Amino acid sequence: MANDTSHVKLPVLIKITRLAVRMMDDDNFIFASKFLRDEICGLLRPEKARGQADGDKLIKFEYLQEKSKEHNVRIEIFSQ
């Protein structure tokens, strides 16, 4: 994973899409994505401590799921 996020300008919308054979309960999926959220926000806001940067109002999240034969995660970042 590249750590240079200097080209990403806030505010942003980050979509985390879980690809899997079966759908996961929404609240479990959001909880399971906490590590991803912390890491992404930490990269976007390196001046903040990991686990605290995700409280930034300039970073919004959307959680989606799609059925797939393989397990994977797609992360998309959109400028707002």
C-alpha distance (Angstrom), angle and dihedral (degrees) to the residues before:
residue distance angle dihedral
M1 . . .
A2 3.78 . .
N3 3.79 114.4 .
D4 3.81 98.4 -160.6
T5 3.78 105.5 104.1
S6 3.81 95.7 153.7
H7 3.81 90.2 114.0
V8 3.83 92.2 58.8
K9 3.80 110.2 94.2
L10 3.78 120.5 -159.0
P11 3.00 138.7 -94.5
V12 3.80 98.4 62.2
L13 3.78 140.7 165.4
I14 3.80 113.8 -140.3
K15 3.78 118.5 -160.4
I16 3.78 116.6 -160.1
T17 3.79 111.2 -166.9
R18 3.79 121.0 -170.8
L19 3.80 114.2 -151.5
A20 3.80 114.1 -160.8
V21 3.79 146.3 135.2
R22 3.80 92.1 -105.9
M23 3.77 131.6 31.6
M24 3.79 118.4 -112.7
D25 3.80 124.4 -138.0
D26 3.85 106.7 -91.1
D27 3.80 97.8 -120.6
N28 3.82 91.8 46.1
F29 3.80 90.4 50.4
I30 3.80 92.3 51.4
F31 3.82 90.9 47.8
A32 3.82 91.2 47.3
S33 3.83 89.1 52.3
K34 3.82 94.1 55.9
F35 3.81 93.4 100.3
L36 3.81 91.2 52.1
R37 3.79 91.1 47.9
D38 3.81 92.6 50.1
E39 3.80 92.9 48.2
I40 3.81 95.0 46.5
C41 3.80 92.4 48.4
G42 3.78 90.8 45.4
L43 3.80 89.6 55.9
L44 3.81 92.4 47.1
R45 3.82 93.8 45.0
P46 3.83 105.3 30.5
E47 3.81 91.6 165.2
K48 3.82 88.9 68.4
A49 3.79 124.9 72.0
R50 3.81 118.2 -101.9
G51 3.77 108.9 -92.3
Q52 3.83 92.9 26.9
A53 3.80 100.3 64.6
D54 3.82 92.2 71.5
G55 3.80 90.1 72.7
D56 3.81 90.6 69.2
K57 3.82 110.3 122.5
L58 3.83 89.9 -145.5
I59 3.81 91.3 67.0
K60 3.81 117.0 69.0
F61 3.79 126.8 -178.1
E62 3.78 134.8 -149.7
Y63 3.81 121.2 -171.1
L64 3.80 120.7 -152.2
Q65 3.79 136.9 170.6
E66 3.78 131.9 -155.0
K67 3.77 130.4 -175.7
S68 3.78 113.4 -114.0
K69 3.79 138.6 162.1
E70 3.81 88.9 -125.3
H71 3.80 130.9 49.5
N72 3.79 114.2 -116.9
V73 3.79 144.0 133.3
R74 3.80 127.0 -128.0
I75 3.80 118.5 -158.1
E76 3.80 119.1 -166.5
I77 3.80 125.7 -178.4
F78 3.82 119.7 -159.2
S79 3.79 126.5 -172.4
Q80 3.78 113.6 -130.2
